[in-house]
Amino acid sequence: MKIRFSILILICSFTNIFSQEKISEFKNDISDPKFLTKEVIPVVNETTDDLALFFMTPKEVYGYLLNNRLEVVNKLTSEDKRRKYSKLIGYSIKDSTNYNLYLTNKNNNKYAAISFSFDDKSSSINEFEPKGLYERFVQTVTINNIFYLITIIKETSTLNFYTSDGIKFNEPFKLNLTSESFLNRKNKKVSLYNLFTVKSNGGIKSSDVQKIDGDSPSSIEITSEETKLYTRNDKLVFTFDNNRDITQILTIDPINNYSYNVKLFKKPLENLKHSEKQSNSFINDSILFTTTATKSVLVLNIENYNSGKLLKRFTINDKDSITFKNTPIIQEGGFYDNYRELEGSQKFLRKVNSADIGVSAYSHNDNHVVTLGSKKEIKGGGMMMPMGGFGGFPLATIGSANVFFNPTFFAYNSYSNTKSVQFKSLLDSRYQHIKGEIEDNIFDKIKNHEEPDNLNEAKTIFKYKDYFILGNYIPKTKTYILKKFKD
């Protein structure tokens, strides 16, 4: 028995070793030892696979340019010019040695571009404020190394798309969607701005949307948001779930003159009263997952996003066991009890129906892992949120870990610090349930590998080529290490 147990430990150890490997290591030899690195910002050149790493300290920025073999080929030192701009929201790349970082203030109404030139070993800052008094921030994306700032004009259906070369912001492309019919939570025609700012319960929210990283697992905290933005094949896909009967999807192609289309998908249990149910959706590749729950039943529809064809439907009733789950029903994130397993579908349905429901999915080895659940409810209403953001830092001050700049790192932090009630299900390529254990995903592998002597503030995680990179700084040796992880 002891021999078998030892062999099992050995196999697990080898599996963890082979899931990651060190691919680059270099000395942070230009950093002033008086100033501790507070964060590291990765920027990947989508054209050349070069990588720029910016080490941010309270006083200065230290930049390292790595080639596509992840060898350091250039360096620079610059004064930190961020000043009143607290949030990093994106990047663009002019050419092989000129990189731009974009920031905004706490109100999301003033912007700055910091340009770094590795050739000149210099940096400059250019500030920008939209001319329209009634513009509201929506999101940012970088496609083919081009940065897009997206805003919406208040109380209208007009989106503005700004691009920048790091020196100035170009005049916006105005996409007028007034001719489209957008439906609010009461099925009345409203402006697009209404969908961005009014929740399904009638509450008001800010106009920015949740950015989804399609390459990595997403936590229920992230997917339970009712307005989301996906980037699929260089197109922008906005989903709106503030109407509990339907999912409204707006797809925009910024590369092809901002052509667009609007789709509407009916959700399960659409005939029930709005007040009796919670609903949401999630897109994974070409598949749309929509779910609706009441106190007594939950239905999950799996549809082809392009054709609208229903591929599979799963149902949970409060009097029956859940036949398609591969994990226990887990409640995580309590103040005094961080992990608890719940018994019975009745408890699960009650919790899901009284909180913000979410569904997420990712593909692995031709199979699909689906998570159903909700943000964890707390007494007195509302949801449990991480104390002070992730890693002890307020979210507004985090650069590379925020959802605007690096959704992969944001997704990892959310996944690793989840506050939710959920279970997972394993489906095959035809969306039939498969029994058995679910393998560790890419975030599990990274989390299991983390080492306590690394500087947490200088950690970063990002997608590179067809794998993920974990970056860690070792203060004792002033060494930065990049490790490769494959799913």
N, C-alpha and C positions, 0 to 999 in steps of 0.2 A: 504493500500500500504506500509506504514511504517512497519507494523507488518511482512509482507511478506519479506521485505528487511532485517529486523533484523533476521528472521529465516534463510535466505540464508547465512548471515554472520556467524551465529552460526554453521550451517552445515559445511561451509568451514573451520571454526576454528577447529571443531572436526575432520574433515578429515585430516587436517595438524597434529594434535596432535597424531592421531592413526597411521599415516604413519611413526612415529619415536618414539623411546623410549630410555632413558638413560640405558645403560647396564653395564657401569663400570665408576668408578671415583676414583682417587687416588692422593695423594700429591706428587709433584716432590720435595721430601725432601732431596735429595742428591745433588741437583744442587747448585752451587756457585751463590749466588744472584748478584755478580758483573758481571756475564756474562749472557746476555739475550739469551734465546733459539732462534736459527736462523731457525731451521727446525726439524721436527720429522720424523724419517724413520721407517715405519712399515715392519716387516718381519713375514709372516705367515708360520708356519710349516704345510705343506700339509698332513703329516702323522698323527700328533697328534692334530692339530688345536690349538696348543700353539701359542702365539703371543709375539714377541719381539719388543719393541719400543725403538729406540735410539734417545735421545735428543742431538742435535748437537749445541754446542756453539763455539765461536771463539777460545777457548782454550781447552775445554774438551768435552768428550762424556759421557752421562749418560744413562745407559741401564736398562730397566725394562723388566723382563720376566713374562708374564702372562700365566696361564694355560688355558685349554679349557672352563673354566667358567669365564674367563677374570678377574681372581684374581691375584694380584701381588704375585709371589712366590720367586722372586730373583731380585737382583740389582747389578749393578757394576758401577764404575767410571773409566774412562780411559782418558789419554791425546789424543787429536785429532791428529792422525798421518797421516792425508791426505796430508799435505804439497803441493807438486806440482800437485797432482791429483785432478782435479776440478769437474769431472763428475762421479756420482754414476751410475753404469751400471748393477748391479745385485747382487744376493746373492746366498749362498748355506748353507745347514744345515748339519753338521756332525752327531750330535746326539741331545738329548733333551736340552743340556746346552751349546753347542758350535755352534756359528753362524759366518758366514763369509760374509763380504761386499766387493764388487769388484768395483774398480774405474779405470778411465783412465785419461790421460792428455788431453790438448786441441787439440792435433793433432791425438788423437786416435791411437797412436802407442806404448805407454808404459802403463803398467797395474800394479795394486797393489791389493793384497788381505789383508784386515784387519780382523784378527780372534779375536773374543770375546769369552772368557770362563767365564760363570756365576759361575761355580764351583770355579775356581781359582781367580775370580775377576780380570782378567788380559786381556791384548790384545797384539797382535803382528802384524807386517806388513811384508809382503813378496812381493818383486817386480819382475816383469816379462816383458821381451821384446821378441817378436817373432824373431826367428833366420832369417827368410826370409826377405830380404831387400825390396821385392816387394809385401808384404802382405798389404791388405787394409781392414779396419774394415767394417763389414756388419751389425751385430746386436748381441744381447745376448738374451738368454732365460733361465729360470729355470724350469725344468720339474722334478717332484718327488724329489724336494729339491736339484737337481743336476744342477750346473751352466754350461752353454755352451757359449763359446765365438766363434763367427763365423767370419772368415775372408775369403777373396778371393785373390788368387795370380793374380797380375796385368796382364792384356791382355790374360788371360786364362779362362778355364771353370772348374778350380779346387777350391773347397771350403775346408777350413781347419776348423775342429771342435776341440776346446780345452776344456777340463774339468779340474776342480781343486778341491782339498780338503782343500784349504785355505793356505796350506804350500807351494805347488808347483803347476805349471801347467803341466799337462801330455802332452806327445808327441801328436801332433794333428792326428786325423783321417782325411786322405785326400780323399775327394770324387771327383773323376775325371769324369766330365760330357762331355768330349770332343766328345764322340760318339753321343751326342744329337744335334739336329738341332734347334738352337735359331735364330729367325728372328728379324732383326732390323727394324727401322721405314720405310725403303725402301724395306722390304721383302727380304733382302739379309742375308745369313747365317753369323752369327758373334759369338764371344765368349760370355759366360755368363757375363763376366766382362763388356762387352759393354752394356748389358741390365741394369746392375746396375748403369752405369755412364753416359749414353747418353739419353737425354729426347726426347720426340716426336717431338719437334721443332728443334732438332739438338744441343741444348745447352748441356753443360757439368755440371754434378752434382757430389757430393761426393758419395761414394759407399755404405753409410749406407742407410737402408730402413726404411720406416714408420711402426712402430709396431702398430697393431690394437688390441684393447681390445674387445674381442667378447662378454663380459658380460655386456657391457654398451653402451649407445648411442655414436655415433661418429659424430663429426662436419664435415661440408663440407671442412674446412681447412685441416683436417686430411685425409679424404677420397679422396680429389682431388690429392693427391700425386700419381705418376705413378708407383712406386715400393712399395709394401706393404708386411708385414709379419703377418700371422695369426698363432695361435697355436690351432689346432683342434684335440681332442682326442690324445694328447701327440705327435702329428705330426706337423712338420713345413710346412706351406703352403706359398710359395712366389708367388705373382702375379705381372706380368709385363704388363704395358699398354702403353709403349713407342711406340708401333705399333698401329696406330689408326684403323686398320682393325681387329685386333685379340687381345685377352687376352691370354697370355702364363702363365701357372701355373706349378710350380715345387713343388712337395710334397716330403718331406724327413722324414723318421722315424728313429730318432737317437737311439731309444731303441732297434729296431730290425736291428742291424748291418747297419744302415744308408741306408736301402733300399729306393728306390725313384721311382717316375713316373712323366712324363711330359704330360700335357694336353694342348690342344689348342681349344679355343672357338672363333667362328666368332662373330664379333660385328655387330650391325645394320648398315645399309647404307654403307656396305663394298665396294660397287662399286664406290662410290664417291671419288673424288681426295683427297689426304691426306691434302692438303692446305685448303680445303673447310670446314673441320669439326674438332671437338674436341670429345674425347671419354674417357671413364674410366669404372671401374668395382668395385664391392664390393661383398664380400661373407658374408652371414648370415646363420649360421647353415649349411644346405645342399643345400642352394639356392644361385645361382650366378645371380647378377644383372649387366647387361651391358647396357650402354647408349651411344648414339652418337648424336651430335647436329650440325646443320648448322645454318645459319642466318634465315632460313625459316622453319625448321622442327627439331624436337627432337623425337627419338624413344628409348623406354626403353624395353629391353627384360628381362624376368624373367625365368630362366632355372633351372632344377634340376642339381646340380653340379656333382652328381655321374653318372647319365644316359645321360645327355645332352639334355633331353626332354624339349621343350619349353612349359612353363606353362601359360604364359600370355605376351601380348605385348600391350604397351600403346604408343600413338602417339600424339604429339603436333604440330599443324600447325600455322603459323603466322597469318592466317586470321580467325582462329576459337578460341573460348574460351577454356580454359583448363578444361576438364570435370571431371577429377579425382583428383582435389586438394581439400583439406579440410581446408587450411589456405590461407590467402592472399599471394601474392608474396611479400616477405619482403626483403628489403635491409637494412642490419645492419652494423654498424661500421664506419660511416663517422666521420670525424674530427669535423664537425659542426652540422651534422644531423645524430644522431646515429641510428634512426629508421625511415624508410620510406616505405610505401606500393606502389608498382608499379601496374599499370593497363595494362592489355592486354598481350597476349602471345608474341606479336612482340617485346616489350621491353625486356621481359625475355629472349627470344632466342638470341637477339642481345648481351646482357650482357654475357650469358653463352658461346656463341661462341667466344667471344673476351677475355675470361679468362680461368682459369684452371677449367674444369668441374669436378663435383663429384657427387656420389650417395651414400647414406648410408641407412641402414635398421636395425631395431631391432624388436624383437617379444614381444608382450604384450597381455596376456589373449587370446591366440590362434589367435590374429590378428597381422598384420604387419604394422609398421609405416615406410614409405619410404620418404626420403628427396632427392630432386633434386635441383641442383644449381651449383654455382661456387664461388671461392674466389672472394672477391670484387675487381673490377678493380679501379685503380686510374689514374689520368691524367699523361701522360708521360710514361705509361707502368708500368708493374710490379704489385704487389699485396700489399694490406694493410696488415701489420703485427702488432701484439700487440707492443705497445711502450715499449721497454726494456724488452720484455718477458711478463710473467704473474705476476700480483701482484707487479709490479715495480721491479722485479728481472730479470737480464739477464738469459735466458734459460740455458746457459752453466754452471751457478753456482748453479742452483737449484738441489737438491738431489732427494728427494722423489717425486717431481712433474715432473721430466723429463720423456720423452717417453721411455728411456732405462730401467729405474728401475720400475716405477709405471705408466704404461699406463692408468690405471683407473683415477688417479689424473690428469694426463696430459690431458686426454679426457674431464674431467670435466672442467678444466680451459679453454680449447679451446672452449667447448660448451658454457660456461658462458661469453666468451669474443669474440664471433664470429664476423668475418669480411666477410660477404658473402651476396649473393643474392640467395634466396631459397624459396621453398614452400614444404609443407608436405602433404602426402596422406595416407589415412587409408584403408588397404586392409584386407579382411577376410582370412580364412585358405586356400581358393581356389584362392586367389589373385584377387578376384573381389572387385571393389571399394565400400566402405561403406560411406554413407553420415553422417554428424554429426561432433561434436567437438572431437578433440583428447585430451585424458586425459594427465595430467602432467606425465612426465617420472621421473625416479629416480633422475636425475640431477636437474630437476625443483623443486622437493620436497626438496632436500638438499639446493638449492640456496634460496628458499623461507624461509628456517628455519635459515639461517645464522644470527648471532648476532654481533652487532658492537663492543662489549667490548672484544671480543676474540682476541688473538694475531694471526694475519694473517699468520706470518711466521711459526708458529708452527702448522698450520692446515694440516691435511692430510685426504685423502679419499681412501678407499681400499675395495676390495671384501673380505668377510669373510664368510665361509660356503655358505649359500644360500641368503645372504643379504649383504648390504653395511654398512660400518662404517664411520662416520664422527668423526674425532678426533680434539678437540679444547683445547687450553691452556688458562686458566684464570690467568693472571699475578698477579692480586691483591691477590688471595688466593693461588697461586702456585699450582693450581689444574688442572689436565688433565682429560677431560671428553670424553668418547666414547659413541656415540649415534648410534642406529641401525635404518636403513631405509630399507624398503621393497618396491619393485616395485608393 
